[in-house]
Amino acid sequence: MKNIQIFAHRGSKGTHPENTMAAFKEAARIGAEGIEFDVHLSSDGEMIVIHDETLDRTTSLLGYVKDCSAQKLKTADAGSKFSKEFLGERIPFLMEVFDWARGNSLLMNIEIKTDKLAYEGIEQKIIDLIRKYRMEDRVILSSFNHQSIEKVKMLAPELERALLFEGIPENFEEILHDKKESGFHPDKNSLTPAISEKAKKLGYKIRPWVANNKADIIRLAEMDVDVIMTDFPEKAIKILKAWQTSD
């Protein structure tokens, strides 16, 4: 049976504060094959791991990430809004994640967050750091902004790239055919067996997001996807194992 991999979405987001080292470490501990996380730039051009363009929802600071210096971002508490247990958990920098990743074999799906704001040169910065840490074989770069993926293709054709979709456009086959990328990352509700089959025929790896309950996880597994992204990787691994070993 095909090995469907589990990627921890923003780390183990359901059990730990999202996009923090605590969430990533938990994903590694419970045996996920990969982690998915997001990168923005600070006002002084540092690569910051956080999902939103603003700090308000997940941290003790307010305002846009792009308006804060790296030094200021280091003062943010990114844990206590999730739970007091994580008081003092920090916003990670991409460099810190790579430093930690040297000690494991997790795959890393890095979402370039250029779908709402333009971050000048973000693609080159991420590529430079991947090369510096020799993480070329462990990274997938994805974005809803397909122009960002086009830039990566020009700057680093050797890196694996993926197209993110929320909702599937009618001409998705044409897009996948023209772009000739490696990964197709649709939202779980939009993925159907027919769409999955068409993407597979075009040579794409299918990594839907985000499945958290048993019905969704099994539905995606039955479509023979390559990866299931989930906020609850420990639970998802158990569900998948039980499904694979059942009659």
C-alpha positions as CSV (number, residue, x, y, z in Angstrom):
1,M,0.0,0.0,0.0
2,K,1.2,3.5,-0.8
3,N,2.7,5.4,2.0
4,I,0.5,8.5,2.5
5,Q,2.6,11.0,4.4
6,I,1.3,13.2,7.2
7,F,2.4,16.9,7.3
8,A,1.7,18.9,10.4
9,H,0.0,22.1,9.3
10,R,1.7,25.1,11.0
11,G,3.2,22.4,13.2
12,S,0.9,20.5,15.5
13,K,-1.5,23.5,15.4
14,G,-4.4,21.7,17.1
15,T,-2.4,20.9,20.2
16,H,0.3,23.6,20.3
17,P,0.6,27.3,19.3
18,E,0.8,27.4,15.5
19,N,4.0,28.1,13.6
20,T,6.2,27.9,16.8
21,M,9.1,25.7,17.6
22,A,6.9,24.0,20.2
23,A,4.5,23.0,17.4
24,F,7.3,21.8,15.1
25,K,9.0,19.8,17.9
26,E,5.7,18.1,18.7
27,A,5.2,17.1,15.0
28,A,8.7,15.6,15.0
29,R,8.0,13.8,18.3
30,I,4.8,12.1,17.2
31,G,6.3,10.9,13.9
32,A,4.9,13.3,11.2
33,E,6.9,13.1,8.0
34,G,6.7,16.8,7.4
35,I,5.7,20.2,8.6
36,E,4.0,23.1,6.8
37,F,4.7,26.7,7.8
38,D,4.5,30.3,6.4
39,V,7.2,32.9,5.9
40,H,6.9,36.8,5.9
41,L,9.6,39.5,6.0
42,S,10.2,41.9,8.9
43,S,10.8,45.6,8.2
44,D,14.5,44.9,8.1
45,G,14.2,41.9,5.7
46,E,14.4,39.0,8.2
47,M,12.5,35.8,7.4
48,I,9.7,35.4,10.0
49,V,7.7,32.2,10.5
50,I,4.1,33.3,11.1
51,H,0.8,32.8,9.3
52,D,-1.0,36.1,9.3
53,E,0.2,39.4,7.8
54,T,-0.6,40.9,11.2
55,L,0.6,39.9,14.7
56,D,-2.7,40.5,16.5
57,R,-4.3,37.0,16.3
58,T,-1.5,34.9,17.5
59,T,0.9,37.1,19.5
60,S,1.2,39.8,22.2
61,L,2.1,42.4,19.6
62,L,-0.2,44.4,17.3
63,G,0.2,45.6,13.7
64,Y,1.8,44.2,10.5
65,V,4.8,41.9,10.6
66,K,6.3,44.0,7.7
67,D,6.3,47.1,9.9
68,C,8.2,45.6,12.8
69,S,12.0,45.0,13.1
70,A,13.4,41.6,13.8
71,Q,14.5,42.9,17.2
72,K,10.9,43.9,18.1
73,L,9.5,40.6,16.8
74,K,11.8,38.8,19.1
75,T,9.9,40.4,22.1
76,A,6.5,38.9,21.0
77,D,4.9,36.2,23.0
78,A,3.5,33.7,20.4
79,G,2.3,31.1,22.9
80,S,0.0,32.4,25.6
81,K,-2.9,33.2,23.4
82,F,-3.1,29.5,22.6
83,S,-2.6,28.5,26.3
84,K,-0.9,29.9,29.4
85,E,1.2,26.7,29.3
86,F,3.1,28.2,26.3
87,L,3.7,31.6,27.9
88,G,6.9,33.1,26.4
89,E,7.0,30.9,23.3
90,R,8.6,33.0,20.5
91,I,7.9,33.7,16.9
92,P,10.6,31.6,15.1
93,F,12.9,32.9,12.3
94,L,13.4,30.7,9.3
95,M,17.1,30.3,10.3
96,E,16.1,28.9,13.7
97,V,13.8,26.3,12.1
98,F,16.6,25.2,9.7
99,D,19.1,25.1,12.7
100,W,16.7,22.8,14.5
101,A,15.9,20.8,11.3
102,R,19.5,19.7,11.0
103,G,18.8,17.3,13.8
104,N,15.9,15.5,12.1
105,S,14.7,14.4,8.7
106,L,11.4,16.2,8.4
107,L,10.3,17.6,5.1
108,M,9.4,21.2,5.2
109,N,6.6,22.8,3.1
110,I,7.3,26.5,3.2
111,E,4.4,28.7,2.1
112,I,5.7,32.0,0.7
113,K,3.1,34.5,1.9
114,T,2.9,36.9,-1.1
115,D,-0.8,36.4,-1.8
116,K,-1.8,39.6,0.1
117,L,1.4,41.7,0.4
118,A,4.3,42.0,-1.9
119,Y,7.6,41.2,-0.1
120,E,10.4,42.5,-2.3
121,G,13.0,39.8,-2.8
122,I,11.5,37.2,-0.4
123,E,11.9,34.3,-2.9
124,Q,15.6,35.0,-3.3
125,K,16.1,35.3,0.5
126,I,14.4,32.0,1.2
127,I,16.3,30.2,-1.6
128,D,19.7,31.6,-0.3
129,L,19.0,30.2,3.1
130,I,17.9,26.8,1.8
131,R,21.2,26.6,-0.1
132,K,23.2,27.8,2.9
133,Y,21.7,25.1,5.0
134,R,21.8,22.5,2.2
135,M,18.1,21.8,2.6
136,E,17.4,21.5,-1.1
137,D,16.1,17.9,-0.8
138,R,13.9,18.6,2.2
139,V,12.0,21.7,1.1
140,I,8.8,22.3,-1.0
141,L,8.0,25.9,-1.7
142,S,4.4,26.7,-2.2
143,S,2.2,29.8,-2.6
144,F,-1.3,31.0,-3.6
145,N,0.6,33.6,-5.6
146,H,1.7,31.6,-8.6
147,Q,3.9,34.4,-9.7
148,S,6.1,33.8,-6.6
149,I,6.4,30.1,-7.7
150,E,7.3,31.3,-11.2
151,K,10.1,33.4,-9.6
152,V,11.4,30.4,-7.7
153,K,11.4,28.4,-10.9
154,M,13.6,31.0,-12.5
155,L,15.9,31.5,-9.5
156,A,16.2,27.9,-8.3
157,P,14.9,25.3,-10.8
158,E,16.2,22.5,-8.7
159,L,13.8,23.2,-5.8
160,E,10.5,21.4,-5.5
161,R,7.6,23.8,-6.0
162,A,3.8,23.6,-5.5
163,L,0.7,25.5,-6.5
164,L,-1.7,26.3,-3.7
165,F,-5.5,26.6,-4.5
166,E,-8.5,27.6,-2.4
167,G,-11.3,26.5,-4.6
168,I,-10.4,24.9,-8.0
169,P,-10.7,27.1,-11.1
170,E,-12.5,25.6,-14.1
171,N,-9.3,25.8,-16.1
172,F,-7.1,24.1,-13.4
173,E,-5.9,21.4,-15.8
174,E,-4.7,24.1,-18.2
175,I,-2.9,25.9,-15.3
176,L,-1.3,22.7,-14.1
177,H,-0.3,21.7,-17.6
178,D,1.2,25.2,-18.4
179,K,3.0,25.6,-15.0
180,K,4.6,22.1,-15.0
181,E,5.2,22.3,-11.3
182,S,5.5,19.3,-8.9
183,G,2.9,19.8,-6.2
184,F,-0.9,20.4,-6.4
185,H,-2.1,21.7,-3.0
186,P,-5.9,22.2,-3.0
187,D,-8.2,22.8,-0.1
188,K,-9.7,19.5,1.1
189,N,-13.3,20.4,0.3
190,S,-12.6,21.2,-3.3
191,L,-10.7,18.0,-4.1
192,T,-12.7,15.3,-5.8
193,P,-11.6,11.9,-7.1
194,A,-11.9,13.3,-10.7
195,I,-9.8,16.3,-10.0
196,S,-7.2,14.2,-8.1
197,E,-7.0,11.8,-11.1
198,K,-6.5,14.6,-13.6
199,A,-3.7,16.1,-11.5
200,K,-2.1,12.7,-11.1
201,K,-2.1,12.2,-14.9
202,L,-0.3,15.5,-15.2
203,G,2.4,14.2,-12.9
204,Y,1.5,16.2,-9.8
205,K,1.9,15.1,-6.2
206,I,-1.3,15.9,-4.4
207,R,-1.2,17.4,-0.9
208,P,-4.6,18.7,0.2
209,W,-5.1,20.9,3.3
210,V,-6.4,20.7,6.0
211,A,-8.1,17.4,7.2
212,N,-8.7,17.1,10.9
213,N,-11.5,14.6,11.3
214,K,-11.7,10.9,10.6
215,A,-14.2,11.2,7.7
216,D,-12.0,13.7,5.8
217,I,-8.8,11.9,6.5
218,I,-10.2,8.6,5.1
219,R,-11.9,10.3,2.2
220,L,-8.5,11.8,1.1
221,A,-6.7,8.5,1.7
222,E,-9.2,6.8,-0.5
223,M,-8.2,9.2,-3.3
224,D,-4.7,8.0,-2.9
225,V,-3.2,11.5,-2.2
226,D,0.5,11.8,-1.5
227,V,0.2,13.9,1.7
228,I,-2.5,14.8,4.1
229,M,-2.0,18.1,5.9
230,T,-3.5,18.3,9.3
231,D,-3.6,20.3,12.5
232,F,-3.7,17.1,14.6
233,P,-0.9,15.0,13.2
234,E,-0.8,12.4,16.0
235,K,-4.5,11.7,15.6
236,A,-4.2,11.6,11.8
237,I,-1.4,9.1,11.9
238,K,-3.5,6.8,14.1
239,I,-6.6,7.1,11.9
240,L,-4.5,6.5,8.8
241,K,-2.8,3.4,10.3
242,A,-6.1,2.0,11.4
243,W,-7.6,2.5,7.9
244,Q,-4.6,1.0,6.2
245,T,-4.6,-2.2,8.3
246,S,-8.4,-2.7,8.3
247,D,-10.2,-4.9,5.8
